[in-house]
Amino acid sequence: MHKLFGVAFGICLALSPRMAAAMDHSGDPNWNKDDSTGCWIYNPYPQSDEAVAWEGQSCWGDGEANGVGTVTWFLHGAWVIAEKGEMRGGKMYGTWIRRFASGESYDSYFVDSIEQQQPSYADDGGDSGSQEGGSSYTPVYDGDAYMETLKRQNRENCERAAQGANIICNPE
């Protein structure tokens, strides 16, 4: 029994440096790192001078973003879109609430960070039949509270930038 434990421990120890290195996406243009949290976010359509901020449940140290949270995308120093939903291994999954700097907002459905058509739902046995082009997802979304969170995040980013952090600040 002790021998089996020793072998299993040795395998785990041997693999742990490789697993940690696998989360470093430096040099891959499809991955952006939030400098304030250290979380990696996947972007299938990268642009130059793009930055990202992640506010969510976790990123397991210096790894990929995971759990429910908000991804805010910046382009040339200005925020362009804030999205709220679930991340798995740094990629967007399921229904996301998307809010653009223009004020437009809508829900989108993602798989591996690629926007999909809304999923269709089978007949639930009721009189209504299947939902055509609709979604049973009803977001819990308070627009004013969400915008206040974005403003707070921006103020914090400006404070960090003033202290010398290499972070994007968009003065209000």
Residue frames as qw, qx, qy, qz and C-alpha x, y, z in Angstrom:
[[0.000, 0.887, 0.462, 0.000, 0.00, 0.00, 0.00],
 [0.297, -0.805, 0.109, 0.502, 2.83, 2.40, 0.88],
 [0.434, -0.120, 0.602, 0.659, 4.54, 1.56, -2.40],
 [0.220, 0.634, 0.651, 0.354, 1.37, 2.42, -4.39],
 [0.150, -0.938, -0.233, 0.210, 1.06, 5.71, -2.51],
 [0.420, -0.584, 0.336, 0.608, 4.70, 6.53, -3.26],
 [0.382, 0.188, 0.672, 0.606, 4.26, 5.80, -6.97],
 [0.081, 0.812, 0.546, 0.191, 1.08, 7.91, -7.17],
 [0.282, -0.881, -0.043, 0.378, 2.78, 10.76, -5.27],
 [0.458, -0.333, 0.483, 0.668, 5.79, 10.60, -7.60],
 [0.304, 0.462, 0.660, 0.509, 3.59, 10.76, -10.70],
 [0.068, -0.922, -0.381, 0.004, 1.69, 13.77, -9.31],
 [0.393, -0.750, 0.157, 0.508, 4.92, 15.50, -8.40],
 [0.456, -0.072, 0.588, 0.665, 6.38, 14.84, -11.85],
 [0.202, 0.598, 0.638, 0.441, 3.29, 16.18, -13.63],
 [0.171, -0.840, -0.379, 0.348, 2.69, 19.27, -11.48],
 [0.214, -0.527, 0.242, 0.786, 5.33, 21.51, -13.15],
 [0.135, 0.148, 0.734, 0.649, 3.97, 20.57, -16.58],
 [0.049, -0.712, -0.699, -0.055, 0.42, 21.34, -15.52],
 [0.188, -0.784, -0.166, 0.567, 1.43, 24.77, -14.21],
 [0.212, -0.324, 0.480, 0.787, 3.34, 25.53, -17.42],
 [0.163, 0.405, 0.805, 0.402, 0.32, 24.56, -19.52],
 [0.030, -0.844, -0.502, 0.185, -1.58, 27.56, -18.09],
 [0.201, -0.626, 0.182, 0.731, 0.98, 30.06, -19.39],
 [0.602, 0.628, 0.478, 0.122, -0.41, 31.26, -22.71],
 [0.126, -0.784, 0.226, 0.564, 2.30, 33.89, -23.28],
 [0.119, -0.341, 0.695, 0.622, 2.96, 34.36, -26.97],
 [0.174, 0.403, 0.870, 0.226, -0.39, 32.93, -28.09],
 [0.073, -0.108, -0.143, -0.981, -2.32, 35.82, -29.71],
 [0.484, -0.420, -0.600, -0.480, -5.66, 34.19, -28.86],
 [0.593, -0.537, -0.529, 0.283, -5.11, 34.54, -25.11],
 [0.015, 0.727, -0.121, 0.676, -5.25, 37.81, -23.17],
 [0.545, -0.249, -0.633, 0.490, -4.06, 38.11, -19.59],
 [0.290, -0.894, -0.180, -0.291, -5.74, 40.42, -17.08],
 [0.442, 0.452, -0.477, 0.611, -2.70, 42.03, -15.50],
 [0.353, -0.514, 0.351, -0.699, -4.53, 42.84, -12.26],
 [0.861, -0.237, 0.259, -0.368, -5.81, 39.30, -11.57],
 [0.187, -0.451, 0.850, 0.198, -3.40, 37.19, -13.63],
 [0.683, 0.284, 0.637, -0.217, -6.33, 35.39, -15.27],
 [0.102, -0.161, 0.710, 0.678, -6.13, 34.25, -18.89],
 [0.573, 0.509, 0.385, -0.514, -9.12, 34.83, -21.21],
 [0.479, 0.114, 0.722, 0.485, -9.44, 33.19, -24.64],
 [0.344, 0.674, 0.050, -0.651, -10.27, 35.41, -27.62],
 [0.724, 0.263, 0.587, 0.250, -10.92, 33.70, -30.97],
 [0.434, 0.762, 0.268, 0.399, -10.71, 37.06, -32.80],
 [0.518, -0.555, -0.117, 0.640, -7.78, 39.02, -31.31],
 [0.318, 0.895, 0.117, 0.291, -7.05, 42.64, -32.26],
 [0.548, 0.208, -0.302, 0.752, -3.94, 44.72, -31.69],
 [0.020, -0.270, 0.317, -0.909, -3.90, 47.02, -28.64],
 [0.680, -0.414, -0.400, -0.454, -6.60, 44.96, -26.94],
 [0.051, 0.267, -0.768, 0.580, -6.80, 44.36, -23.19],
 [0.613, -0.391, -0.608, -0.317, -9.12, 42.46, -20.88],
 [0.203, -0.360, 0.596, -0.688, -10.28, 42.62, -17.27],
 [0.571, -0.229, -0.771, -0.164, -11.81, 39.65, -15.41],
 [0.331, -0.300, 0.507, -0.737, -13.97, 39.95, -12.32],
 [0.793, -0.071, -0.455, -0.398, -15.16, 36.52, -11.33],
 [0.884, -0.445, 0.000, -0.145, -15.12, 33.55, -9.05],
 [0.684, -0.522, 0.422, 0.285, -11.60, 32.37, -9.76],
 [0.625, 0.678, -0.370, -0.117, -8.75, 31.79, -12.11],
 [0.965, -0.218, -0.009, 0.148, -6.99, 29.25, -9.92],
 [0.588, -0.493, 0.230, 0.598, -3.91, 31.35, -9.39],
 [0.056, 0.589, -0.402, -0.698, -2.12, 32.43, -12.52],
 [0.308, 0.129, 0.901, 0.277, -4.39, 30.36, -14.79],
 [0.105, -0.328, -0.609, -0.715, -7.52, 30.55, -16.87],
 [0.392, -0.128, 0.241, -0.879, -10.67, 32.33, -15.70],
 [0.274, -0.219, -0.931, -0.097, -13.33, 29.99, -14.30],
 [0.047, -0.496, -0.717, 0.488, -16.83, 30.37, -12.94],
 [0.130, 0.844, 0.482, 0.194, -19.42, 33.10, -13.30],
 [0.381, -0.527, -0.039, 0.759, -18.07, 36.59, -13.76],
 [0.358, 0.902, 0.141, -0.197, -17.66, 39.64, -15.96],
 [0.653, 0.013, 0.333, 0.680, -15.18, 40.06, -18.81],
 [0.170, 0.921, 0.101, -0.336, -14.55, 43.65, -19.89],
 [0.727, 0.254, 0.313, 0.556, -12.76, 44.19, -23.20],
 [0.080, -0.855, 0.053, 0.510, -10.75, 47.34, -23.92],
 [0.702, 0.432, 0.315, 0.470, -9.52, 48.52, -27.32],
 [0.356, 0.530, -0.019, 0.770, -6.99, 51.36, -27.61],
 [0.161, 0.070, -0.520, 0.836, -7.52, 52.15, -23.91],
 [0.488, -0.078, 0.094, -0.864, -11.31, 52.47, -23.98],
 [0.395, 0.097, 0.887, -0.217, -13.78, 49.83, -22.85],
 [0.330, 0.118, -0.554, -0.755, -15.87, 48.54, -25.74],
 [0.736, -0.213, -0.482, -0.424, -17.83, 45.61, -24.31],
 [0.262, -0.328, 0.759, -0.498, -18.59, 44.05, -20.94],
 [0.693, -0.031, -0.606, -0.389, -19.93, 40.51, -20.85],
 [0.438, -0.357, 0.645, -0.515, -21.32, 38.51, -17.95],
 [0.904, 0.080, -0.263, -0.326, -21.59, 34.72, -17.93],
 [0.869, -0.386, 0.307, 0.032, -19.72, 31.48, -17.21],
 [0.326, 0.723, -0.605, -0.074, -16.06, 30.81, -18.01],
 [0.955, -0.183, 0.231, 0.021, -14.58, 27.32, -18.24],
 [0.774, -0.090, 0.300, 0.550, -10.84, 27.10, -18.70],
 [0.185, -0.420, 0.191, 0.868, -10.71, 30.73, -19.85],
 [0.051, -0.147, -0.686, -0.710, -13.43, 30.23, -22.48],
 [0.452, 0.045, 0.195, -0.869, -17.01, 31.50, -22.59],
 [0.113, -0.175, -0.964, -0.166, -19.81, 28.92, -22.32],
 [0.020, -0.594, -0.771, 0.230, -23.58, 29.21, -22.29],
 [0.082, 0.862, 0.390, 0.314, -25.68, 32.36, -22.27],
 [0.450, -0.184, -0.162, 0.859, -23.89, 35.65, -21.74],
 [0.069, 0.929, 0.327, -0.160, -25.27, 39.15, -21.20],
 [0.572, 0.140, 0.186, 0.787, -23.35, 41.49, -23.50],
 [0.020, -0.935, -0.262, 0.240, -23.31, 45.26, -22.96],
 [0.615, 0.392, 0.157, 0.666, -21.54, 47.56, -25.41],
 [0.278, -0.276, -0.172, 0.904, -20.12, 51.04, -24.74],
 [0.122, -0.229, -0.438, -0.861, -22.75, 52.34, -27.16],
 [0.469, -0.059, 0.406, -0.782, -25.44, 51.27, -24.65],
 [0.770, 0.111, -0.436, -0.452, -26.70, 48.37, -26.75],
 [0.300, -0.327, 0.856, -0.265, -27.10, 45.08, -24.89],
 [0.839, 0.096, -0.272, -0.462, -28.31, 41.60, -25.71],
 [0.760, -0.332, 0.552, -0.083, -27.87, 37.95, -24.77],
 [0.564, 0.536, -0.584, -0.231, -25.62, 35.61, -26.74],
 [0.950, -0.215, 0.213, -0.079, -24.87, 31.92, -26.51],
 [0.210, 0.761, -0.612, -0.043, -21.23, 30.73, -26.60],
 [0.981, -0.124, 0.115, 0.093, -19.33, 27.45, -26.95],
 [0.764, -0.074, 0.127, 0.628, -15.52, 27.64, -26.64],
 [0.147, -0.580, -0.011, 0.801, -15.84, 31.47, -26.80],
 [0.025, 0.079, 0.645, 0.759, -17.46, 31.25, -30.25],
 [0.446, 0.205, 0.280, -0.825, -20.87, 32.92, -30.49],
 [0.100, 0.173, 0.954, 0.225, -23.57, 30.45, -31.53],
 [0.412, -0.365, -0.404, -0.730, -27.18, 30.67, -32.52],
 [0.517, -0.315, 0.464, -0.646, -29.50, 30.45, -29.53],
 [0.030, -0.040, 0.999, 0.007, -30.11, 26.81, -28.62],
 [0.573, -0.225, -0.398, -0.680, -33.54, 25.41, -29.43],
 [0.316, -0.174, 0.757, -0.545, -35.56, 23.91, -26.62],
 [0.201, -0.171, -0.926, -0.269, -37.63, 20.76, -26.99],
 [0.526, -0.478, -0.314, -0.629, -41.34, 20.72, -26.21],
 [0.058, -0.274, 0.747, -0.604, -41.78, 20.58, -22.47],
 [0.099, -0.313, -0.944, 0.034, -45.11, 18.82, -22.82],
 [0.131, 0.502, 0.429, -0.739, -47.17, 21.97, -22.25],
 [0.487, 0.719, 0.491, -0.074, -49.60, 23.63, -24.61],
 [0.055, 0.884, -0.185, -0.425, -47.06, 26.20, -25.71],
 [0.877, 0.448, 0.020, 0.172, -44.99, 23.78, -27.81],
 [0.722, -0.083, -0.002, 0.687, -41.37, 24.54, -28.54],
 [0.087, -0.862, -0.057, 0.496, -40.02, 28.04, -28.27],
 [0.694, 0.578, 0.226, 0.364, -39.18, 29.38, -31.69],
 [0.429, 0.596, -0.130, 0.666, -35.93, 31.29, -31.57],
 [0.422, -0.795, 0.083, -0.428, -36.50, 32.00, -27.89],
 [0.422, 0.280, -0.734, 0.453, -34.67, 31.11, -24.77],
 [0.634, -0.614, -0.464, -0.069, -35.86, 29.90, -21.40],
 [0.559, -0.105, -0.303, 0.765, -32.96, 31.84, -19.90],
 [0.132, -0.921, -0.243, -0.276, -34.07, 34.92, -17.98],
 [0.526, 0.269, -0.381, 0.711, -31.07, 36.93, -16.86],
 [0.423, -0.803, -0.327, 0.264, -31.00, 38.48, -13.44],
 [0.506, 0.256, 0.114, 0.815, -29.65, 41.82, -14.55],
 [0.149, -0.893, -0.293, 0.309, -29.76, 45.20, -12.90],
 [0.582, 0.631, 0.114, 0.499, -28.38, 47.58, -15.52],
 [0.124, -0.922, 0.147, -0.335, -27.72, 50.44, -13.10],
 [0.742, -0.581, 0.331, 0.047, -25.85, 48.20, -10.64],
 [0.868, 0.194, 0.259, 0.375, -23.89, 46.67, -13.53],
 [0.390, 0.783, 0.005, 0.484, -22.83, 50.08, -14.86],
 [0.394, -0.861, 0.242, -0.211, -21.82, 51.16, -11.34],
 [0.880, -0.283, 0.312, 0.218, -19.64, 48.03, -11.12],
 [0.715, 0.473, 0.171, 0.486, -17.97, 48.94, -14.44],
 [0.050, 0.904, -0.092, 0.415, -17.40, 52.51, -13.24],
 [0.663, -0.693, 0.280, -0.041, -15.93, 51.23, -9.95],
 [0.894, 0.009, 0.268, 0.358, -13.63, 48.86, -11.85],
 [0.504, 0.697, 0.076, 0.504, -12.50, 51.72, -14.07],
 [0.254, -0.906, 0.186, -0.282, -11.79, 53.98, -11.06],
 [0.816, -0.464, 0.324, 0.123, -9.74, 51.17, -9.48],
 [0.808, 0.318, 0.220, 0.445, -7.84, 50.68, -12.76],
 [0.227, 0.862, -0.035, 0.453, -7.08, 54.43, -12.90],
 [0.527, -0.796, 0.270, -0.126, -5.81, 54.36, -9.30],
 [0.883, -0.180, 0.334, 0.277, -3.56, 51.38, -10.10],
 [0.638, 0.594, 0.150, 0.467, -2.33, 53.10, -13.29],
 [0.065, -0.934, 0.132, -0.326, -1.49, 56.24, -11.28],
 [0.675, -0.633, 0.379, 0.007, 0.60, 54.05, -8.95],
 [0.009, 0.628, -0.712, -0.315, 2.62, 52.82, -11.93],
 [0.649, 0.100, 0.753, -0.047, 0.76, 49.61, -12.82],
 [0.053, 0.177, -0.673, -0.716, 0.73, 48.71, -16.50],
 [0.197, 0.474, 0.846, -0.148, -3.04, 48.78, -16.74],
 [0.069, 0.427, 0.481, 0.763, -5.53, 50.55, -18.97],
 [0.028, -0.487, -0.519, 0.702, -7.35, 53.51, -17.48],
 [0.083, 0.527, 0.562, 0.632, -10.31, 55.20, -19.15],
 [0.053, -0.155, -0.413, 0.896, -10.91, 58.48, -17.23],
 [0.110, 0.651, 0.750, -0.047, -14.58, 59.29, -16.78]]
